[in-house]
Amino acid sequence: MLPDDSPTENKGQPGLVPAALSGLCPCCRGKTLFAAPAALANECVACGLDIRSLERGGRFVGVVTMLLALALIIAALGVDEWLRPPLWLSFAFWAPVTVVGVIFALRFYKTMWVYHQYEESQP
C-alpha cells in the first residue's frame, strides 16, 4: 500500500511539510497558498478559496520566530564553542541559515493553521 493511499491520511491531503514547501491550497492542491515566500495569498487563484479568512493564527507568528531565534542562537553558540570559526565564516553560514529557517518556519506555521481551519470549516 502506498503512503498516500493510507486510510490514516485525512481527506487525502498532503502532509504539512510538502504543503508548506510547495504552497499547496487545502482545497484544490494548487500551488497558490503563498503570494510571497512567507506571506499568504488573499485567495486561491485556481479555486477562489478565501485563504485570508482561514488564517487566524497570525498573532502567534512572533512567538514562532522567537522560539526559532532561541534555537538558532543556542546552535550558533554551540558551534562557536566547538569549532571556533572566524567571525566572517560565522556570518556567512548563519545569515542564510537564519533566513531560510525563518521562512520555512513561517510557511509551516501558516500552512498548519490554514489547513486546520479549512478542515474545521468543512462539513
N, C-alpha and C positions, 0 to 999 in steps of 0.2 A: 504494500500500500504506500503510495506517495505521501509525503508530509502535507501537501496541500489538500489532499483528499481526506485527511483525518477528521473524524467526527468531533474532535475537541476544538477544531477551528471554529471561530464564532462567525457565522454567516458567510464563510468563505473569504473573509477579509484577510489581507496580507498581514504579516507581523508588523509591529510598530517600527522596528529598525528599518526594514525595506521601505515602509511607507514614509518614514521621515526622510530617508536619504533621497528617495525619488519624488517626494511631494505628492503622494497619491491621494486623490479625492476619496473620501469614505463612501461616496455614493456610486460613482461611475469608474473609479480607479484611474481616472485620467491624471496626468502629471501637472495638475493645476492648483494644488493646495497652497503653494507659496508664490508670491509676486516678487520677492527678493530672497536672498539667502536665508534670512530668519524672519521675514515679515509675511504674515498670512495674506492671501488674496482676499478681496472682498466677496467674490463669488466664483464658483467654478465656471470656467468658460465653456466647458463641454456640456454640463448638465444643468447649470444655473443654480446649483445649491448655494444658499447664503451661508458662506463659511464664517463670516464675522459674527453672525448670531449664535453660532455654535461655540465660539471661543470665549469661555467665561473665566478661564484660569489665568488671565494675563496679569493679574495683580501679584502673582507669586513668582513672576519671572525674575525679579531681583533676588529672591531667596535662592533660586536655582543657580543664578550667576554667582552669588556669593559663596555657595557651597562648592561650586566648581573652582572658584578662585582659591578657596582654602585648600582644596585637594592639590591644585597646581603649585601653590606656594610650598606646601609640605613636600611634594615631589621635587621641586627645584632645590629646596634646602638639602634634601637627602642626596640628590645628585651632586650638589656642590660639595657637600661634606665627603662624599665617597670618591668622586673623580677629580675634584679641584680644577675644573676647566677655566680657561681665561674668560674674562668678563665679556669680550666680544663674542665668543663662542656660545656663552650662555644666552645672550640676547638673540643671536642668530638661530638658536634652537627653540627657546621658549616663546619667542614672539609668534611664530607661525603655529606652534602647538596650542598656544592660548587662543588665538583667533579661530582656528579650526575647532577646538574643543568647545568654545562658547557657541559658535554657530550650530554645531551638531547638538549640543545640549538644548539649545532653544528650539531647534527644529523637532527634536524628540519630544520635548515637553509640550510644545504646542500641538503636535500631531496626536499625542496621547489624549489631551483634553478635547480636541475636535472629534476624534474617534469615539471617545467616551460619551460626549454629548450627543453625537449622531446616533449611537446605539440606544441611548435613553429616549430619544425623540421618535424612534421608530416603533410602530405598534407591534 
